[in-house]
Protein backbone atom coordinates (compact mmCIF):
# COMPACT_ATOMS: atom_id res chain seq x y z
CA UNK A 1 0.00 0.00 0.00
CA UNK A 2 1.37 3.41 -0.91
CA UNK A 3 0.32 6.87 0.17
CA UNK A 4 0.91 10.37 -1.10
CA UNK A 5 3.91 12.14 0.48
CA UNK A 6 2.93 13.49 3.87
CA UNK A 7 2.99 17.22 4.49
CA UNK A 8 4.87 16.70 7.74
CA UNK A 9 7.81 15.08 5.94
CA UNK A 10 8.73 18.24 4.04
CA UNK A 11 10.34 19.70 7.15
CA UNK A 12 12.98 16.96 7.23
CA UNK A 13 15.19 18.73 4.68
CA UNK A 14 17.87 20.81 6.33
CA UNK A 15 16.79 19.66 9.79
CA UNK A 16 18.32 17.31 12.30
CA UNK A 17 19.34 13.75 11.30
CA UNK A 18 16.53 11.31 10.44
CA UNK A 19 17.29 9.42 13.66
CA UNK A 20 16.09 12.37 15.71
CA UNK A 21 12.88 12.53 13.70
CA UNK A 22 12.26 8.83 14.28
CA UNK A 23 12.89 9.31 18.00
CA UNK A 24 10.29 12.09 18.14
CA UNK A 25 7.74 9.96 16.29
CA UNK A 26 8.42 7.02 18.62
CA UNK A 27 7.86 9.30 21.61
CA UNK A 28 4.66 10.70 20.12
CA UNK A 29 3.39 7.19 19.36
CA UNK A 30 3.86 6.12 22.97
CA UNK A 31 2.01 9.21 24.23
CA UNK A 32 -0.85 8.77 21.74
CA UNK A 33 -1.14 5.08 22.67
CA UNK A 34 -1.22 5.83 26.40
CA UNK A 35 -3.40 8.96 26.46
CA UNK A 36 -5.43 8.83 23.26
CA UNK A 37 -5.12 11.22 20.34
CA UNK A 38 -7.65 13.83 21.50
CA UNK A 39 -6.24 14.03 25.02
CA UNK A 40 -2.65 14.40 23.81
CA UNK A 41 -1.22 17.88 23.38
CA UNK A 42 1.85 18.98 21.48
CA UNK A 43 3.22 20.27 24.79
CA UNK A 44 2.89 16.80 26.34
CA UNK A 45 4.76 15.20 23.44
CA UNK A 46 7.46 17.88 23.66
CA UNK A 47 7.78 17.35 27.43
CA UNK A 48 8.25 13.61 26.92
CA UNK A 49 10.85 14.33 24.23
CA UNK A 50 12.69 16.78 26.49
CA UNK A 51 12.18 19.84 24.29
CA UNK A 52 10.07 22.98 24.07
CA UNK A 53 6.70 22.73 22.33
CA UNK A 54 7.74 25.38 19.85
CA UNK A 55 10.80 23.35 18.89
CA UNK A 56 8.60 20.39 17.97
CA UNK A 57 6.96 22.49 15.25
CA UNK A 58 10.36 22.72 13.58
CA UNK A 59 9.94 19.04 12.71
CA UNK A 60 6.15 18.64 12.36
CA UNK A 61 3.43 21.15 11.54
CA UNK A 62 0.83 19.57 13.85
CA UNK A 63 0.10 16.57 16.04
CA UNK A 64 -2.17 15.34 13.23
CA UNK A 65 0.86 15.21 10.94
CA UNK A 66 2.71 13.16 13.51
CA UNK A 67 -0.16 10.72 13.88
CA UNK A 68 -0.52 10.45 10.12
CA UNK A 69 3.13 9.56 9.69
CA UNK A 70 3.06 7.04 12.55
CA UNK A 71 0.04 5.19 11.15
CA UNK A 72 0.99 5.34 7.47
CA UNK A 73 4.52 4.09 8.18
CA UNK A 74 3.11 1.15 10.15
CA UNK A 75 0.57 0.26 7.46
CA UNK A 76 3.07 0.58 4.62
CA UNK A 77 5.36 -1.91 6.37
CA UNK A 78 2.47 -4.20 7.28
CA UNK A 79 1.28 -4.39 3.69
CA UNK A 80 4.77 -4.90 2.31
CA UNK A 81 4.93 -8.04 4.47
CA UNK A 82 1.35 -9.12 3.82
CA UNK A 83 1.61 -8.66 0.06
CA UNK A 84 4.78 -10.77 -0.01
CA UNK A 85 2.87 -13.56 1.77
CA UNK A 86 -0.23 -13.28 -0.40
CA UNK A 87 1.76 -13.48 -3.65
CA UNK A 88 3.96 -16.39 -2.52
CA UNK A 89 1.61 -19.11 -3.81
CA UNK A 90 1.30 -20.77 -0.39
CA UNK A 91 -1.44 -23.14 0.67
CA UNK A 92 -4.27 -21.77 2.85
CA UNK A 93 -2.86 -23.04 6.15
CA UNK A 94 0.65 -21.83 5.31
CA UNK A 95 -0.76 -18.45 4.33
CA UNK A 96 -2.56 -18.10 7.66
CA UNK A 97 0.61 -19.10 9.48
CA UNK A 98 2.67 -16.55 7.55
CA UNK A 99 0.11 -13.76 8.05
CA UNK A 100 -0.05 -14.37 11.79
CA UNK A 101 3.74 -14.43 12.02
CA UNK A 102 4.03 -11.22 10.02
CA UNK A 103 1.42 -9.61 12.26
CA UNK A 104 3.44 -10.35 15.38
CA UNK A 105 6.57 -9.01 13.73
CA UNK A 106 4.72 -5.76 13.07
CA UNK A 107 3.54 -5.62 16.68
CA UNK A 108 7.20 -6.04 17.67
CA UNK A 109 8.27 -3.19 15.36
CA UNK A 110 5.28 -0.87 15.85
CA UNK A 111 3.56 -1.81 19.10
CA UNK A 112 2.43 1.72 19.90
CA UNK A 113 1.18 2.33 16.35
CA UNK A 114 -0.87 -0.89 16.50
CA UNK A 115 -2.42 0.24 19.79
CA UNK A 116 -3.26 3.63 18.27
CA UNK A 117 -4.75 2.00 15.19
CA UNK A 118 -7.00 -0.19 17.33
CA UNK A 119 -8.23 2.70 19.46
CA UNK A 120 -8.45 5.52 16.93
CA UNK A 121 -8.99 4.17 13.42
CA UNK A 122 -12.78 4.02 13.60
CA UNK A 123 -13.28 7.75 14.12
CA UNK A 124 -10.13 8.85 12.26
CA UNK A 125 -11.16 7.08 9.04
CA UNK A 126 -13.95 9.64 8.61
CA UNK A 127 -11.39 12.41 8.10
CA UNK A 128 -10.12 12.98 4.54
CA UNK A 129 -6.49 12.79 5.63
CA UNK A 130 -7.00 9.35 7.18
CA UNK A 131 -9.24 7.85 4.54
CA UNK A 132 -6.57 5.23 3.85
CA UNK A 133 -7.38 3.59 7.21
CA UNK A 134 -10.77 2.40 5.92
CA UNK A 135 -9.16 1.25 2.68
CA UNK A 136 -6.57 -0.74 4.63
CA UNK A 137 -9.26 -2.34 6.79
CA UNK A 138 -11.21 -3.48 3.70
CA UNK A 139 -8.08 -4.91 2.15
CA UNK A 140 -7.16 -6.63 5.41
CA UNK A 141 -10.58 -8.26 5.68
CA UNK A 142 -10.53 -9.42 2.06
CA UNK A 143 -7.10 -11.01 2.50
CA UNK A 144 -8.07 -12.99 5.59
CA UNK A 145 -11.57 -13.98 4.46
CA UNK A 146 -10.28 -14.99 1.04
CA UNK A 147 -7.63 -17.23 2.59
CA UNK A 148 -10.11 -18.86 4.97
CA UNK A 149 -12.63 -19.44 2.17
CA UNK A 150 -9.91 -20.98 0.02
CA UNK A 151 -8.97 -23.24 2.92
CA UNK A 152 -12.55 -24.48 3.27
CA UNK A 153 -12.83 -25.06 -0.47
CA UNK A 154 -9.50 -26.95 -0.52
CA UNK A 155 -10.52 -28.97 2.57
CA UNK A 156 -7.56 -27.59 4.51
CA UNK A 157 -10.10 -26.23 7.03
CA UNK A 158 -13.35 -27.72 8.31
CA UNK A 159 -16.34 -27.58 5.98
CA UNK A 160 -18.56 -26.19 8.77
CA UNK A 161 -16.18 -23.32 9.55
CA UNK A 162 -17.85 -19.91 9.86
CA UNK A 163 -15.15 -17.97 8.03
CA UNK A 164 -16.31 -14.51 9.13
CA UNK A 165 -16.47 -15.50 12.79
CA UNK A 166 -13.08 -17.19 12.48
CA UNK A 167 -11.61 -14.10 10.86
CA UNK A 168 -12.85 -11.88 13.70
CA UNK A 169 -11.55 -14.29 16.33
CA UNK A 170 -8.08 -14.57 14.82
CA UNK A 171 -7.88 -10.82 14.09
CA UNK A 172 -8.81 -9.81 17.61
CA UNK A 173 -6.73 -12.55 19.25
CA UNK A 174 -3.60 -11.47 17.39
CA UNK A 175 -3.83 -7.68 17.49
CA UNK A 176 -4.90 -7.39 21.13
CA UNK A 177 -1.38 -8.60 21.93
CA UNK A 178 -0.24 -5.01 21.37
CA UNK A 179 -1.78 -4.19 24.76
CA UNK A 180 0.68 -6.43 26.63
CA UNK A 181 3.56 -7.20 24.29
CA UNK A 182 6.89 -5.51 24.98
CA UNK A 183 9.82 -5.77 22.54
CA UNK A 184 12.81 -7.61 23.93
CA UNK A 185 10.72 -9.78 26.23
CA UNK A 186 11.04 -13.46 27.01
CA UNK A 187 9.54 -14.63 23.71
CA UNK A 188 10.34 -13.52 20.17
CA UNK A 189 7.46 -12.50 17.88
CA UNK A 190 8.01 -15.71 15.92
CA UNK A 191 7.72 -17.84 19.07
CA UNK A 192 4.53 -16.07 20.14
CA UNK A 193 3.11 -16.55 16.65
CA UNK A 194 3.93 -20.27 16.81
CA UNK A 195 2.14 -20.65 20.14
CA UNK A 196 -0.90 -18.71 18.91
CA UNK A 197 -1.07 -20.74 15.72
CA UNK A 198 -0.87 -23.98 17.69
CA UNK A 199 -3.89 -22.92 19.75
CA UNK A 200 -5.87 -21.54 16.81
CA UNK A 201 -5.19 -24.34 14.34
CA UNK A 202 -4.78 -27.35 16.63
CA UNK A 203 -6.66 -26.36 19.80
CA UNK A 204 -5.56 -26.75 23.41
CA UNK A 205 -7.20 -30.05 24.38
CA UNK A 206 -5.18 -33.25 24.46
CA UNK A 207 -5.94 -35.43 21.44
CA UNK A 208 -7.11 -38.93 22.19
N, C-alpha and C positions, 0 to 999 in steps of 0.2 A: 504494500500500500504506500502510495506517495502522496505528499501534500505540497501545496504551494509554499514558497519560502515564507517563513514567519517574520512579521514586522520586527519582533524583538531581536532577531539575529543580526540586523543591520548594524547594531551598535558594536558588534564584536571587532570591527575593523579599527585598528589604531588603539585598541583598548589593552587591557591586561591579557596575559596568556590564556588560552582556552581552558587550562586547568582551573583557573580561578572562576571562570564562568560556570564550569561544571560543578565546582564546590558550592557556588551560590544556589544553583538549581537543586542540588542535593539537599541543601539546608531548607530551601523553600518547600521542597516535596515533603520533608519530614514534618514541617510546621503545618502544611495543608492537611496531611494525613491525620495529624493529631488533633487539630483544632477545627477542621472544616474550612472550606474556601471562604464562605461569607464572613466567618468570625476572624479570619486571619487578616492582619493589616501589614502594609509594607514596613511600618516601623517594627513590628514584631519579627518579621523576617530579617530585617537589618540588625536588630538586637542579637538574634541568634547567630548571625554571621559575623558579629563583632565590628559593625560599621555603622555610620550614620545613615538615616533613611534617605537623605538626599543623594548620598554616594551610590545607593543601589540603583537610582534612576540613570546613572551613567551607563549601566549595563542593560537595563530593561526599562521599557517605557511605562509598564504597569504590572500589577500582580496578575492580571489576566494574561499578559504576554508570557509571564513565567509559567503559569499553569498550562497554557497552550503548548509551550515547548516541552514541558515535562511529559504531558500525555501523548503528544504526537511522536516524540522520540521513543517512548515505550511501545506504542502501537506499530511504528515502523519496524522496530526490531522484532516484535512479536510476529508480524506478518512475514518478515523475511524468513524466520524459522518455520512458520506454519506452511508457507508456500513451498518451501523446499521439501517438507514432508508430503504435502498433497500432490506433488508432481513426481514423487519418487517411485510410483508404480508399486506400492506396498499392498499387501492384503489388508482387509478391514481391521483385523485384530492388531496387526503390526502398525497400522496407521493410528489407531487409538493409543497404542503404547507410545508411539513417537510424539503424538500431540500432547499427551499428558506429561511426558518427560520434558518437552520443550516448554510447556507451561510452567513447570517448576523451575526451570532454568531462568525464565523471565521473572518469576517471583524473586529468585535469588539476585538477579541484576537490578530489578526495579520494584522492590517490595513496596516502597512508599507510593510510587505511581500506581501500582495495582490497587492499593487501598483507596487512593483518591478516586480512581476509575469506578470502583465499586460504589462508593458513597455519593459521588457527584455526577456521574455520567447521565443519569436520567433527566435531571433538570438542566444540565449544561447543553445537552444535545438539541435543545430548543433554540439555542443562540446560533446565529449564522456562523460565527467563528468556529464553533464546535460541532458543526453539522457532521463532520467526519466520524464522530463517536457513534451516531446511529448507523451510519454506513458500515462501520467496523462490526457493530453488533449483529447486523443482518448477515454479513459475510461469515462471521464466527458461527452463527447458528446454522447456516447452510452447510458449512464444512463438517460440523459435527453430526448433524442430522443425516447428511448425505452418506457419511461413512457408516453410521449405524444402520441405515436402510440397506446399504450395500452388503453389510455383514449379515443381515437377516436373509436377504435374497440369496447370498452365497452359502447360507447355512453355517456361517462362522459363529453367529449368535442365535439364540433361541427364536423360534418362529413366533412365540407369543409375546415377544419383547415389545413393550410400549416405548418406541424410540424417542418420543418427545419427553416422556417422563424420565427416561434414562439419561437423555441429554442434560436435562435440568439437574438431575442428581449429580452427575459427574462434574458438570460445570461448577455447581455450588460447592461440592466437596473439594475440588482442586483449588479454586480461587480464594476460598475463605482462609486458606493456609497463610495468606498474606497478613492476617491479623495476629498470628503467633510466630511465624517464621522469622528467624534472624540469621543473616549471612554469617558464615564461619562457625555455625553451631556443630552439634555432635554428628549430624547426618548431612551428607551432600544432597543437592537437589535430585541427583540421579537415584540415590538410595531411597529418598522419600517417595519419588515417583514409583520405584519398584514396589515398595510396600503398599502404596495406594492401589496400584494396578493389580496386585495380588488379591487385595480385598474386593475390588470392584469386579474383576474378571473371574476369580476363583472362589470368592466368599471367605468366610472366617470359620465356618464349621468344619469339624474333622470329617473327612470322607470315609464312608464305610466300605 
